[in-house]
Amino acid sequence: MTSTSGPAGAAPPAVPLRGDGSSARLLVVDDEESLADLLVEALSFQGYAVTAARSGTEALAAVEADRPDLVILDVNMPGLDGFAVADRLRASGDQTPIIFLTARTAPGDLRDGYGSGGDDYLMKPFRLEELSLRVSAVLRRTLGRDTAPRGTDTVAVADLVLDLAAHQVTRGGSTVDLSPTEFRLLRYLASNAGRVVSKSELLKQVWGYDFDTESSLAETYVFYLRRKLDKLGPRLIHTVRGVGYMLRPPQE
């Protein structure tokens, strides 16, 4: 981590609150004790309720016992690593948001992370203010889980149908299994079918990032959506080079 304070004069983002008015609960998981302690201290100072776990096994127990609102999860831990922890949580039906901390840079490693159900990642070394902004953005979105727009139950593009109330997707009558983040991304693209949507717009509207950040979130999640949708029919999500993405019906 390269910095523990924000720019001069900058204020940390407001701490999102739970439905009962209490501070959001964070779980920091890292086997590097000095980093874990620093994150606990810094995030607690901002107003979060923060606990720590030193291993993957401790993390699973802490999620079960403390029910955090978000997990900040190191990838490179001995034994049960961060990806395996995320895999086990998602396999059990636990949808607690996860931000990975990782020193891995290979695209395959990042895709493994998202495949494990991660919501975001930060590359080490990172700035504390960047982590703080991302934590706040994820929590603003997930503490009030998005609901279907009033009066609109489904969105359909060609043979793709999104049931907004049930958070279910079918294509050509076949069910498409999506993570909550994949569903949000597909819903936004489908709701804007026929229009090019920029990566920065996706980061703002899907992930809640209203600040400048270098992130491959959009590219990686589009890759996952395509992999799941394209095996059921012609490509729906198209890249417009240098601009963004467009979801449209297949051309005759």
HUVEN-V112719 format. One line per field, one symbol per residue. burial: # if it has 16 or more other C-alpha atoms within 10 Angstrom, else .. A space follows every 50 residues. Layout:
BEGIN
burial: ???
END
This chain:
BEGIN
burial: ..............###.....#########....#..##.###..#### ######..##.##....##########...###.###.##....###### ##.......##.##########...###############.##....... ...####..#####..#.###....#.##############.#..##### .##..####.......##..##.##...#..#..###......######. ..
END
